[in-house]
Amino acid sequence: MTTLNAELRTFYEARQQQIPAEIREIMRRAGQELADSGQADRALTVGDKAPRFSLPSAAGQTVALDDLLADGPVVLTFYRGAWCPYCNIALRALQQHHGAITARGARLMAVSPQVPDESLTLTEKHDLAFDVLSDIGSDTAKQYGLAFDLPDDLAAVYDKLGFDLQRVNGGHPRTLPLPATYVIDSAGVIRWAFVNTDYTTRAEPADILAALDALA
């Protein structure tokens, strides 16, 4: 069976052929600068207390981490948005493993900086069975040490590609989260963490399931 990251790598290699060299270079340089910034090392990790939050869902509810933890562990994943094809591939993979996650007594939550209407489009498109939450302004992502601002040249590229982050992120076009996934135990402690500055790499569902098994 193909792993998620193998699928992402195949997509990346095909995508590179379609992107002009000067845009590829801007993306490469921005990625290198973010990796060199050390932000991934400063993000919350295993043993840290998970910051509490209450965020609106695409379905119009308010979802609080405390309420979820009262029922068991939580798998919390941060993604950039429905405009990011790598995020869509990763969310589809999580949906395919949703039954296995819930069978282990855990709840799966996805968080992005998009306004709820944009998240709802994503939910409908992929028929996701888990809540997609809106972290407008990335305040929750900041608490987890994940939020960063796009450099000017990359923000201009995203505008040119039609991503319209000004609209979908509710007036916060420059701030995005690092891709990250956390397994949080019912006491609110992070027991497993995946954080990477490279948005083409994501947490493997099999590793998430193994982390949940380790809690049992």
RODO-2510 file (C-alpha; in nm, 4 decimals, decimal comma):
residues 216
     n   res          X          Y          Z
     1     m     0,0000     0,0000     0,0000
     2     t     0,1318     0,3455    -0,0949
     3     t     0,2191     0,5677     0,1998
     4     l     0,0841     0,9209     0,2215
     5     n     0,4294     1,0720     0,1792
     6     a     0,5003     0,8574    -0,1268
     7     e     0,1771     0,9907    -0,2787
     8     l     0,2749     1,3470    -0,1870
     9     r     0,6205     1,3002    -0,3417
    10     t     0,4714     1,1705    -0,6676
    11     f     0,2376     1,4707    -0,6797
    12     y     0,5243     1,7096    -0,6024
    13     e     0,7420     1,5754    -0,8815
    14     a     0,4594     1,6031    -1,1355
    15     r     0,3728     1,9526    -1,0116
    16     q     0,7315     2,0757    -1,0464
    17     q     0,7147     2,0149    -1,4216
    18     q     0,4226     2,2591    -1,4476
    19     i     0,5719     2,5469    -1,2468
    20     p     0,7990     2,8042    -1,4180
    21     a     1,1616     2,7958    -1,3039
    22     e     1,1568     3,1455    -1,1497
    23     i     0,8543     3,0570    -0,9331
    24     r     1,0139     2,7265    -0,8338
    25     e     1,3194     2,9207    -0,7176
    26     i     1,1096     3,1611    -0,5059
    27     m     0,9329     2,8626    -0,3463
    28     r     1,2613     2,6810    -0,2870
    29     r     1,4262     2,9846    -0,1283
    30     a     1,1269     3,0553     0,0992
    31     g     1,1210     2,6906     0,2060
    32     q     1,4922     2,6953     0,2853
    33     e     1,4611     3,0181     0,4868
    34     l     1,1723     2,8714     0,6884
    35     a     1,3679     2,5511     0,7540
    36     d     1,6746     2,7535     0,8579
    37     s     1,4653     2,9702     1,0935
    38     g     1,4443     2,6843     1,3437
    39     q     1,0722     2,7381     1,3898
    40     a     0,9912     2,3663     1,3765
    41     d     1,2226     2,3156     1,6761
    42     r     1,0424     2,5896     1,8701
    43     a     0,6941     2,4455     1,8133
    44     l     0,5247     2,2521     2,0929
    45     t     0,6252     1,8894     2,1150
    46     v     0,5958     1,5706     2,3214
    47     g     0,5470     1,6375     2,6923
    48     d     0,4094     1,9898     2,6461
    49     k     0,0596     2,0800     2,7645
    50     a    -0,1704     2,1380     2,4675
    51     p    -0,3024     2,4973     2,4665
    52     r    -0,6809     2,5034     2,5050
    53     f    -0,8960     2,6577     2,2324
    54     s    -1,2555     2,7056     2,1221
    55     l    -1,2934     2,7454     1,7463
    56     p    -1,5850     2,7591     1,5014
    57     s    -1,6377     2,4535     1,2830
    58     a    -1,7415     2,4444     0,9185
    59     a    -2,0786     2,3120     1,0387
    60     g    -2,1409     2,6254     1,2464
    61     q    -2,0649     2,4782     1,5903
    62     t    -1,8086     2,5970     1,8430
    63     v    -1,5645     2,3181     1,9267
    64     a    -1,3601     2,3327     2,2482
    65     l    -1,0555     2,1135     2,3061
    66     d    -1,1548     2,0594     2,6709
    67     d    -1,4896     1,9128     2,5648
    68     l    -1,3186     1,6723     2,3256
    69     l    -1,0594     1,5624     2,5822
    70     a    -1,3377     1,4790     2,8268
    71     d    -1,4217     1,1892     2,5925
    72     g    -1,0668     1,0676     2,5247
    73     p    -0,7554     1,1506     2,3242
    74     v    -0,7543     1,3970     2,0343
    75     v    -0,5670     1,3907     1,7045
    76     l    -0,5163     1,7554     1,6097
    77     t    -0,3846     1,8417     1,2640
    78     f    -0,2977     2,1885     1,1331
    79     y    -0,3096     2,2534     0,7588
    80     r    -0,2649     2,5556     0,5312
    81     g    -0,5980     2,5593     0,3509
    82     a    -0,8239     2,4121     0,0852
    83     w    -0,6201     2,5979    -0,1801
    84     c    -0,3174     2,3772    -0,0978
    85     p    -0,3272     2,0496    -0,2934
    86     y    -0,0866     1,8823    -0,0476
    87     c    -0,3286     1,9621     0,2371
    88     n    -0,6165     1,8101     0,0395
    89     i    -0,4219     1,4890    -0,0225
    90     a    -0,3306     1,4704     0,3487
    91     l    -0,6894     1,5312     0,4628
    92     r    -0,8175     1,2632     0,2267
    93     a    -0,5670     1,0196     0,3782
    94     l    -0,6864     1,1086     0,7286
    95     q    -1,0455     1,0549     0,6178
    96     q    -0,9495     0,7062     0,4943
    97     h    -0,8158     0,6303     0,8443
    98     h    -1,0922     0,8076     1,0353
    99     g    -1,2624     0,4810     1,1306
   100     a    -0,9379     0,3401     1,2680
   101     i    -0,8795     0,6589     1,4705
   102     t    -1,2292     0,6587     1,6231
   103     a    -1,2035     0,2832     1,6901
   104     r    -0,9159     0,3723     1,9233
   105     g    -1,1413     0,6103     2,1146
   106     a    -0,9898     0,9274     1,9698
   107     r    -1,1391     1,2324     1,7989
   108     l    -0,9815     1,3827     1,4870
   109     m    -0,9806     1,7613     1,4353
   110     a    -0,8334     1,9640     1,1499
   111     v    -0,7509     2,3342     1,1931
   112     s    -0,6727     2,5937     0,9252
   113     p    -0,6656     2,9748     0,9126
   114     q    -0,9536     2,9797     0,6629
   115     v    -1,2936     3,1335     0,7318
   116     p    -1,5667     2,8734     0,8042
   117     d    -1,7291     2,9095     0,4610
   118     e    -1,4055     2,8104     0,2913
   119     s    -1,3638     2,5118     0,5244
   120     l    -1,7192     2,4010     0,4511
   121     t    -1,6400     2,3892     0,0816
   122     l    -1,3482     2,1612     0,1638
   123     t    -1,5630     1,9445     0,3918
   124     e    -1,8287     1,9021     0,1267
   125     k    -1,5708     1,8383    -0,1440
   126     h    -1,3989     1,5566     0,0441
   127     d    -1,6993     1,4399     0,2456
   128     l    -1,4957     1,4580     0,5630
   129     a    -1,6395     1,2860     0,8707
   130     f    -1,4319     1,4937     1,1131
   131     d    -1,4604     1,8593     1,2170
   132     v    -1,2720     2,1239     1,0212
   133     l    -1,2093     2,4275     1,2437
   134     s    -1,1360     2,7907     1,1548
   135     d    -0,8412     2,9569     1,3287
   136     i    -0,8810     3,3020     1,1726
   137     g    -0,5729     3,5096     1,2454
   138     s    -0,3883     3,1896     1,3433
   139     d    -0,4109     3,2652     1,7172
   140     t    -0,4305     2,8944     1,8031
   141     a    -0,1474     2,8098     1,5628
   142     k     0,0595     3,0797     1,7362
   143     q    -0,0028     2,9167     2,0760
   144     y     0,1318     2,5899     1,9357
   145     g     0,4339     2,7704     1,7889
   146     l     0,3319     2,6956     1,4308
   147     a     0,2310     3,0313     1,2775
   148     f     0,4669     3,2106     1,0400
   149     d     0,4378     3,4894     0,7819
   150     l     0,4977     3,4349     0,4119
   151     p     0,7860     3,6375     0,2632
   152     d     0,6843     3,9126     0,0189
   153     d     0,7940     3,7344    -0,2970
   154     l     0,6135     3,4087    -0,2110
   155     a     0,2976     3,5983    -0,1083
   156     a     0,3068     3,7673    -0,4510
   157     v     0,3371     3,4256    -0,6194
   158     y     0,0359     3,2937    -0,4272
   159     d    -0,1613     3,6017    -0,5343
   160     k    -0,0609     3,5424    -0,8950
   161     l    -0,1703     3,1781    -0,8673
   162     g    -0,5142     3,2993    -0,7557
   163     f    -0,5142     3,1586    -0,4015
   164     d    -0,6754     3,4842    -0,2688
   165     l    -0,5549     3,4350     0,0883
   166     q    -0,6816     3,7841     0,1799
   167     r    -1,0372     3,6562     0,1339
   168     v    -1,0135     3,2920     0,2442
   169     n    -0,8106     3,3772     0,5559
   170     g    -1,0459     3,6549     0,6654
   171     g    -0,8042     3,9455     0,6163
   172     h    -0,4909     3,7624     0,7363
   173     p    -0,3321     3,6733     0,3999
   174     r     0,0292     3,6371     0,5078
   175     t     0,0044     3,4103     0,8139
   176     l    -0,0029     3,0312     0,7762
   177     p     0,0668     2,7356     1,0087
   178     l     0,3459     2,4858     0,9660
   179     p     0,1928     2,1475     0,8788
   180     a     0,1665     1,9693     1,2131
   181     t    -0,0185     1,6809     1,3769
   182     y    -0,0438     1,6144     1,7487
   183     v    -0,1766     1,3211     1,9503
   184     i    -0,3031     1,4684     2,2788
   185     d    -0,3953     1,2399     2,5683
   186     s    -0,7084     1,2881     2,7789
   187     a    -0,5038     1,4792     3,0387
   188     g    -0,4213     1,7389     2,7719
   189     v    -0,0556     1,6392     2,7292
   190     i     0,0998     1,6063     2,3824
   191     r     0,2132     1,2451     2,3531
   192     w     0,3171     1,2405     1,9857
   193     a     0,4059     1,5235     1,7502
   194     f     0,4820     1,5776     1,3835
   195     v     0,5961     1,9269     1,2810
   196     n     0,7719     2,0067     0,9539
   197     t     0,8510     2,3286     0,7697
   198     d     0,8154     2,1387     0,4399
   199     y     0,4479     2,1522     0,3393
   200     t     0,4989     1,8634     0,0966
   201     t     0,5654     1,6275     0,3900
   202     r     0,2921     1,5232     0,6365
   203     a     0,2309     1,2912     0,9300
   204     e     0,1774     0,9318     0,8182
   205     p    -0,1620     0,7960     0,9290
   206     a     0,0078     0,4687     1,0320
   207     d     0,2312     0,6649     1,2720
   208     i    -0,0712     0,8419     1,4191
   209     l    -0,2417     0,5075     1,4793
   210     a     0,0743     0,3665     1,6396
   211     a     0,0862     0,6690     1,8718
   212     l    -0,2765     0,6106     1,9724
   213     d    -0,2015     0,2421     2,0348
   214     a     0,0865     0,3470     2,2616
   215     l    -0,1593     0,5435     2,4773
   216     a    -0,3742     0,2375     2,5430
***
